[in-house]
């Protein structure tokens, strides 16, 4: 048997490996991808964490007392706050973010502030849990009542 030797031909041009060509776009795309993921996740809340009430500009007018029904309330989604009036003239405010998994509450009905995601309900008088799965009350939010005007902050 004769063995054949293969000899490599030397090329005057540099040889670019296929892997180098395939990997090059990834070097430029990876930083943009991870920056996008980081930006998307920055708004996520950690499971089980305590949401914080978010106020609009300090002392901004939120509503008139007549806008909040006695024995009910109103959700202000943009400000992430719920304002309730459990008794005539008694005004309370709570975070509009459910303490179960961070969903926004969407309604006040039947004496409770209700979360649509998993059915948690909170009492309008003090924000405590009326029915779960949430186990932590809604945090209170700072408001003032100036005559008939309810101000956030």
C-alpha positions in Angstrom: 0.0 0.0 0.0 1.2 3.3 -0.8 0.3 6.2 1.4 -0.7 9.4 -0.2 0.2 12.6 1.4 -1.9 15.6 1.0 -0.2 18.9 1.0 -1.9 22.1 1.7 -1.7 24.7 -0.9 -0.7 28.0 0.4 -2.9 30.8 -0.7 -1.7 34.3 -1.2 -5.0 35.5 0.4 -5.7 35.1 4.1 -8.3 32.4 4.8 -11.3 33.5 6.8 -12.8 30.7 8.8 -16.5 30.0 8.3 -17.1 30.3 12.0 -15.6 33.8 12.0 -18.1 34.9 9.4 -21.1 33.4 11.2 -20.0 34.7 14.6 -19.4 38.3 13.6 -23.1 39.4 13.5 -23.6 37.9 16.9 -20.9 40.2 18.4 -22.8 43.2 17.3 -26.3 41.9 17.9 -25.7 40.5 21.4 -25.3 43.9 23.2 -28.4 45.3 21.6 -30.4 42.1 22.5 -29.3 42.2 26.2 -29.9 45.9 26.5 -33.5 45.3 25.2 -34.1 42.5 27.6 -32.8 44.6 30.5 -35.1 47.5 29.5 -38.1 45.1 29.3 -37.4 43.5 32.6 -36.8 46.8 34.4 -40.5 47.3 34.7 -41.2 43.9 36.1 -41.9 43.4 39.8 -40.4 40.7 41.8 -42.9 38.0 42.7 -44.2 38.6 46.2 -42.6 42.0 46.5 -44.3 45.0 48.0 -45.6 47.4 45.4 -45.3 51.0 46.1 -48.0 53.5 45.5 -47.0 56.0 42.8 -48.1 59.5 43.2 -48.6 62.1 40.5 -47.1 65.5 41.0 -47.4 66.5 44.6 -50.7 68.0 45.7 -52.2 67.5 42.2 -56.0 67.5 42.1 -57.2 64.0 41.5 -60.9 64.2 41.8 -63.8 65.9 43.5 -65.4 64.3 46.6 -68.7 63.9 44.6 -66.8 61.8 42.0 -66.2 59.1 44.7 -69.3 57.1 45.5 -70.1 56.5 49.2 -69.6 52.8 49.9 -67.4 52.5 46.8 -64.5 54.1 45.1 -62.7 54.8 41.9 -59.5 53.5 40.3 -57.1 56.1 38.9 -55.0 53.8 36.6 -52.6 56.5 35.4 -51.7 57.4 39.0 -51.8 53.8 40.2 -54.1 54.7 43.0 -57.6 53.8 44.2 -59.6 56.3 46.1 -62.5 55.0 48.3 -65.2 56.6 50.4 -66.4 53.9 52.8 -68.6 56.4 54.8 -69.8 59.8 53.8 -66.9 62.2 54.1 -64.3 59.5 54.9 -61.8 59.3 52.0 -59.1 56.6 51.8 -56.5 55.9 49.1 -54.5 52.8 48.3 -52.1 51.5 45.8 -53.8 50.2 42.7 -51.3 47.4 42.4 -52.4 44.0 43.8 -50.1 42.6 46.4 -50.5 39.1 45.0 -48.6 39.3 41.7 -48.5 43.0 40.8 -51.5 43.2 38.5 -53.4 46.5 38.4 -56.8 46.4 40.2 -59.6 47.5 37.9 -62.8 48.0 39.8 -64.4 48.9 43.1 -67.7 47.0 43.6 -69.6 45.5 46.5 -67.4 47.1 49.1 -64.2 45.7 47.8 -61.3 46.7 45.5 -61.0 43.9 43.0 -58.1 42.5 41.0 -59.0 40.8 37.7 -55.9 38.6 37.5 -56.5 36.0 40.2 -59.6 37.3 42.0 -58.1 39.0 45.1 -60.4 41.5 46.8 -59.5 44.2 49.3 -61.8 46.1 51.7 -62.5 49.7 50.8 -62.2 50.9 54.4 -58.7 49.8 55.1 -57.2 47.9 52.1 -57.1 44.6 54.0 -57.6 41.3 52.2 -61.3 40.3 51.9 -60.5 37.3 49.7 -57.3 35.8 48.3 -55.0 34.6 46.9 -53.4 37.9 48.1 -52.3 37.7 51.8 -51.0 41.3 52.2 -53.2 44.4 52.3 -52.9 47.2 49.7 -50.5 49.9 50.9 -52.1 53.2 51.6 -51.4 56.2 49.4 -51.1 59.8 50.6 -54.1 62.0 49.8 -55.5 65.2 51.2 -59.1 66.5 51.0 -59.2 70.3 50.5 -62.8 71.3 50.7 -64.4 69.1 48.0 -61.1 68.5 46.1 -59.1 65.3 46.6 -55.4 65.8 46.1 -52.8 63.2 45.7 -49.6 63.7 47.6 
